[in-house]
Amino acid sequence: MTQTTAVPSTSSGKQMLSEQVYARLRDAIMHGAYAPGEALKPQDLAKKHGVSLAVVREALVRVVGDGLADRLPNRGFAVPAFSDQRWQEIAEARRTIEPVVLRMSVERGDLDWEARVRAAHHRLARTPPYTPEESKYYSDAWAEAHRVFHRTLLEGCGNPVLLETFDRMWIASELARRWSAHRAPDRDGIDEHRRLEEAALARDADTAAAVLVKHLTRTATNLTGSAHPEPGHDTTPHTGPA
């Protein structure tokens, strides 16, 4: 019986390169290496990363899918602008869906849910939102603690379809959250998160939903308003957005 030696697929190699470029590009956009509205030129990116245009374009399509870039007709790719309507549309969707799910969670959550909410809030409150060596935007560690807290609040609903919807909206709005925090560094998100935890654990669904709506609205408003740090102003996002 003749044995054949498997030859590494060129397509798998291309996919690996595309994954690497995608991860680097996503990280660069998240950490402010590209300004809002800045073009993402495939030729420049291919040269920078030492890969083919095909690899870069594949990575860019994924970044577009994450909501971190736009594909513009006859103009290539670009980072979304502050004024992009999508941020307000995502905020509207979150304000419509998440308070309803939070109400369900407050009504259905058990003792284990309460313990997880308290633990998630404790981690969020104790995680520094800003590390100067990482970027001018809030840290990845704080971002994850923030995501876990908001998701844990909703997990008491017991409905995986609703939680999957939250996950998709959270990913789509991550860039807006980072920009919002940078434009309004003095926002007291610590108090907002504390009030969310207290209302949820007090089983006060009305207050919890109202606090969440206000919390989500502030993040979207910071992108459309004039609030932004002046040159030389401390841009540390002391507390963080929704």
C-alpha positions as CSV (number, residue, x, y, z in Angstrom):
1,M,0.0,0.0,0.0
2,T,1.5,3.3,-1.0
3,Q,1.6,6.1,1.5
4,T,1.4,9.7,0.5
5,T,2.8,12.6,2.5
6,A,0.5,15.4,3.2
7,V,1.6,18.7,1.6
8,P,0.7,21.8,3.6
9,S,-2.1,23.6,1.8
10,T,-1.3,27.1,0.5
11,S,-4.8,28.1,1.3
12,S,-4.3,27.2,5.0
13,G,-1.1,29.3,5.0
14,K,-3.0,32.2,3.5
15,Q,-5.7,31.8,6.1
16,M,-3.1,31.8,8.9
17,L,-1.6,35.0,7.6
18,S,-5.0,36.6,7.2
19,E,-5.8,35.7,10.8
20,Q,-2.6,37.4,12.0
21,V,-3.2,40.5,10.0
22,Y,-6.8,40.7,11.1
23,A,-5.8,40.4,14.8
24,R,-3.1,43.1,14.5
25,L,-5.4,45.4,12.5
26,R,-8.3,44.9,14.9
27,D,-6.0,45.6,17.9
28,A,-4.6,48.8,16.2
29,I,-8.0,50.2,15.5
30,M,-9.2,49.4,19.1
31,H,-6.2,51.2,20.6
32,G,-6.4,54.3,18.5
33,A,-3.6,53.7,16.0
34,Y,-6.1,54.9,13.3
35,A,-8.2,58.0,13.7
36,P,-11.9,58.0,13.1
37,G,-12.6,58.3,9.4
38,E,-9.0,57.4,8.5
39,A,-8.5,55.3,5.3
40,L,-7.2,51.8,5.6
41,K,-5.3,51.3,2.3
42,P,-4.8,47.7,1.4
43,Q,-1.5,48.4,-0.5
44,D,0.0,50.2,2.6
45,L,-1.2,47.5,4.9
46,A,0.2,44.7,2.7
47,K,3.6,46.5,2.6
48,K,3.5,47.1,6.4
49,H,2.7,43.5,7.3
50,G,4.7,41.9,4.4
51,V,1.8,40.0,3.0
52,S,-0.2,39.9,-0.3
53,L,-3.1,42.2,-1.1
54,A,-5.4,39.1,-1.1
55,V,-4.4,38.4,2.5
56,V,-5.0,42.0,3.6
57,R,-8.4,42.2,1.8
58,E,-9.5,39.1,3.5
59,A,-8.5,40.5,6.9
60,L,-10.2,43.8,6.1
61,V,-13.5,42.1,5.3
62,R,-13.4,40.5,8.7
63,V,-12.7,43.9,10.4
64,V,-15.7,45.3,8.5
65,G,-17.8,42.4,9.8
66,D,-16.8,43.4,13.4
67,G,-18.1,46.9,12.8
68,L,-14.5,48.3,13.1
69,A,-14.3,49.5,9.5
70,D,-16.4,50.6,6.6
71,R,-16.2,49.3,3.0
72,L,-16.8,52.4,0.8
73,P,-17.9,52.0,-2.8
74,N,-15.0,52.8,-5.1
75,R,-13.0,54.2,-2.1
76,G,-11.7,51.2,-0.4
77,F,-11.8,50.8,3.4
78,A,-11.9,53.3,6.3
79,V,-12.3,53.5,10.1
80,P,-15.9,54.7,10.9
81,A,-16.3,58.3,11.8
82,F,-17.7,59.7,15.1
83,S,-20.8,60.8,13.2
84,D,-21.5,57.4,11.7
85,Q,-25.2,56.7,12.0
86,R,-24.5,53.1,13.0
87,W,-23.5,54.1,16.5
88,Q,-26.8,55.7,17.2
89,E,-28.7,52.7,15.6
90,I,-26.8,50.3,17.8
91,A,-27.4,52.4,20.8
92,E,-31.2,52.5,20.0
93,A,-31.2,48.7,19.6
94,R,-29.4,48.2,22.9
95,R,-31.8,50.7,24.7
96,T,-34.8,48.7,23.2
97,I,-33.6,45.2,24.0
98,E,-31.3,45.2,27.0
99,P,-33.6,46.8,29.6
100,V,-36.2,44.2,28.7
101,V,-33.7,41.4,29.2
102,L,-32.5,43.0,32.4
103,R,-36.1,43.0,33.8
104,M,-36.4,39.3,33.0
105,S,-33.0,38.7,34.6
106,V,-34.1,40.5,37.8
107,E,-37.3,38.5,37.9
108,R,-35.8,35.1,37.2
109,G,-32.2,35.2,38.5
110,D,-31.4,32.9,41.4
111,L,-29.0,33.1,44.2
112,D,-26.1,32.0,42.0
113,W,-26.9,34.8,39.6
114,E,-26.8,37.3,42.5
115,A,-23.4,36.0,43.5
116,R,-22.0,36.2,40.0
117,V,-23.3,39.8,39.6
118,R,-21.6,40.8,42.8
119,A,-18.4,39.2,41.8
120,A,-18.4,40.7,38.3
121,H,-19.1,44.1,39.7
122,H,-16.3,43.7,42.2
123,R,-13.8,42.8,39.5
124,L,-14.9,45.7,37.3
125,A,-14.6,48.2,40.2
126,R,-11.1,46.9,41.1
127,T,-9.7,46.8,37.5
128,P,-7.9,49.9,36.5
129,P,-9.6,51.3,33.4
130,Y,-6.5,52.9,32.0
131,T,-2.9,51.8,31.7
132,P,-0.7,54.4,30.0
133,E,1.6,51.8,28.5
134,E,-1.3,50.1,26.7
135,S,-3.0,52.9,24.8
136,K,-4.8,56.2,25.2
137,Y,-8.1,54.2,25.4
138,Y,-9.1,52.0,28.2
139,S,-7.3,48.7,28.8
140,D,-8.2,45.3,27.4
141,A,-8.5,44.0,30.9
142,W,-11.0,46.6,31.9
143,A,-12.9,46.1,28.6
144,E,-13.3,42.4,29.4
145,A,-14.3,43.1,33.1
146,H,-16.9,45.6,31.7
147,R,-18.3,43.1,29.2
148,V,-18.6,40.4,31.8
149,F,-20.4,42.7,34.3
150,H,-23.0,43.7,31.7
151,R,-23.5,40.2,30.4
152,T,-23.8,38.7,33.9
153,L,-26.5,41.2,34.7
154,L,-28.5,39.8,31.9
155,E,-27.7,36.1,32.3
156,G,-30.4,35.6,34.9
157,C,-33.0,35.8,32.0
158,G,-32.1,32.2,31.2
159,N,-32.6,32.8,27.4
160,P,-29.5,32.0,25.3
161,V,-31.0,33.5,22.2
162,L,-31.3,36.9,23.9
163,L,-27.8,36.6,25.3
164,E,-26.5,35.9,21.8
165,T,-28.2,39.0,20.6
166,F,-26.5,41.0,23.4
167,D,-23.1,39.4,22.4
168,R,-23.5,40.6,18.8
169,M,-24.5,44.1,19.8
170,W,-21.7,44.3,22.4
171,I,-19.0,43.5,19.7
172,A,-20.6,45.9,17.3
173,S,-20.5,48.8,19.8
174,E,-17.0,48.2,21.3
175,L,-15.3,50.9,19.2
176,A,-18.0,53.4,20.1
177,R,-17.5,52.7,23.8
178,R,-13.7,53.4,23.5
179,W,-14.2,56.6,21.6
180,S,-17.0,57.7,24.0
181,A,-14.7,57.2,27.1
182,H,-11.9,59.1,25.4
183,R,-14.2,62.1,24.6
184,A,-15.7,62.2,28.1
185,P,-13.0,61.1,30.5
186,D,-14.7,62.7,33.6
187,R,-17.9,60.6,33.3
188,D,-18.7,58.8,36.6
189,G,-19.2,55.3,35.2
190,I,-18.2,53.8,38.6
191,D,-21.4,55.3,40.1
192,E,-23.4,54.2,37.1
193,H,-22.3,50.6,37.4
194,R,-22.7,50.6,41.2
195,R,-26.3,51.8,40.8
196,L,-26.9,49.1,38.2
197,E,-25.7,46.4,40.6
198,E,-27.6,47.7,43.5
199,A,-30.9,47.9,41.7
200,A,-30.5,44.5,40.2
201,L,-29.7,42.8,43.5
202,A,-32.5,44.7,45.2
203,R,-34.8,43.1,42.6
204,D,-36.0,46.6,41.6
205,A,-36.6,45.9,37.9
206,D,-38.0,49.4,37.2
207,T,-35.0,51.2,38.6
208,A,-32.5,48.8,37.1
209,A,-34.0,49.3,33.6
210,A,-34.1,53.1,33.9
211,V,-30.5,53.2,35.1
212,L,-29.4,51.0,32.2
213,V,-31.3,53.2,29.6
214,K,-29.6,56.3,31.0
215,H,-26.2,54.5,31.0
216,L,-26.5,53.5,27.4
217,T,-27.8,56.9,26.3
218,R,-24.8,58.7,27.7
219,T,-22.3,56.6,25.7
220,A,-24.1,57.4,22.4
221,T,-24.5,61.1,23.3
222,N,-20.8,61.5,23.9
223,L,-20.2,60.6,20.3
224,T,-22.6,63.3,18.9
225,G,-22.0,66.1,21.4
226,S,-19.1,68.5,21.7
227,A,-17.6,66.7,24.8
228,H,-14.0,66.0,24.1
229,P,-10.7,66.5,26.0
230,E,-8.9,69.7,25.2
231,P,-5.2,69.5,24.1
232,G,-3.1,68.7,27.2
233,H,-6.2,67.6,29.2
234,D,-5.9,64.4,31.2
235,T,-7.6,61.9,28.8
236,T,-7.6,59.0,31.3
237,P,-11.1,57.3,31.1
238,H,-11.5,57.3,34.8
239,T,-14.6,55.1,34.8
240,G,-15.7,54.0,31.4
241,P,-18.8,53.9,29.2
242,A,-21.7,51.6,28.8
